[in-house]
Amino acid sequence: MKLGTVRGSSMIVKTARSLVEEGWSFMVDEFDVIIKAEHKATGEAVSFNSMGTLKRWMYEKALSY
């Protein structure tokens, strides 16, 4: 996945870039919207059924920095 093609606010894109550096990987749908996040080292995985759940998860991750 190329983060340059991900759609969303600048906060989502910036947070996604930071999370990739921490070991997270993201799956996108045909519209380049993130639908799943996975951390291979810890085994943690999160699916997003709406843009709202994605935004909330990203905001929570951004606040933890």
C-alpha positions as CSV (number, residue, x, y, z in Angstrom):
1,M,0.0,0.0,0.0
2,K,1.3,3.4,-0.9
3,L,0.4,6.0,1.7
4,G,0.3,8.7,-1.0
5,T,-2.9,7.2,-2.4
6,V,-4.7,6.9,0.9
7,R,-7.8,9.1,1.2
8,G,-8.6,11.0,4.3
9,S,-7.7,14.1,6.3
10,S,-4.1,15.2,6.7
11,M,-4.3,13.9,10.3
12,I,-5.2,10.4,9.0
13,V,-2.4,10.4,6.4
14,K,0.3,11.7,8.9
15,T,-0.8,9.3,11.6
16,A,-0.8,6.4,9.2
17,R,2.8,7.3,8.1
18,S,3.9,7.3,11.8
19,L,2.2,4.0,12.5
20,V,3.9,2.4,9.4
21,E,7.2,3.4,11.0
22,E,6.1,1.6,14.2
23,G,5.3,-1.6,12.3
24,W,1.7,-1.2,11.4
25,S,0.4,-2.2,7.9
26,F,-2.8,-1.0,6.3
27,M,-5.2,-2.6,3.8
28,V,-7.2,-0.3,1.6
29,D,-10.4,-0.8,-0.4
30,E,-10.9,0.0,-4.1
31,F,-11.5,3.7,-3.1
32,D,-8.1,3.9,-1.3
33,V,-9.8,4.2,2.1
34,I,-8.1,2.3,5.0
35,I,-10.3,-0.7,6.0
36,K,-7.9,-2.7,8.2
37,A,-4.8,-2.1,10.3
38,E,-2.5,-4.8,11.5
39,H,0.7,-4.9,13.6
40,K,2.5,-8.0,12.6
41,A,4.9,-8.0,15.7
42,T,2.1,-7.9,18.3
43,G,-0.6,-9.6,16.3
44,E,-3.0,-6.7,16.9
45,A,-5.5,-6.2,14.1
46,V,-8.4,-3.7,13.7
47,S,-11.0,-3.5,11.0
48,F,-12.9,-0.3,10.2
49,N,-16.5,-0.6,9.0
50,S,-16.9,3.1,8.6
51,M,-14.8,6.3,8.2
52,G,-15.9,7.3,11.7
53,T,-14.4,4.3,13.3
54,L,-11.2,4.8,11.3
55,K,-11.0,8.5,12.4
56,R,-11.6,7.7,16.0
57,W,-8.9,5.0,16.1
58,M,-6.5,7.3,14.3
59,Y,-7.2,10.2,16.8
60,E,-6.6,7.8,19.7
61,K,-3.3,6.7,18.2
62,A,-2.3,10.3,17.5
63,L,-3.0,11.3,21.1
64,S,-0.7,8.6,22.4
65,Y,2.4,10.3,20.9
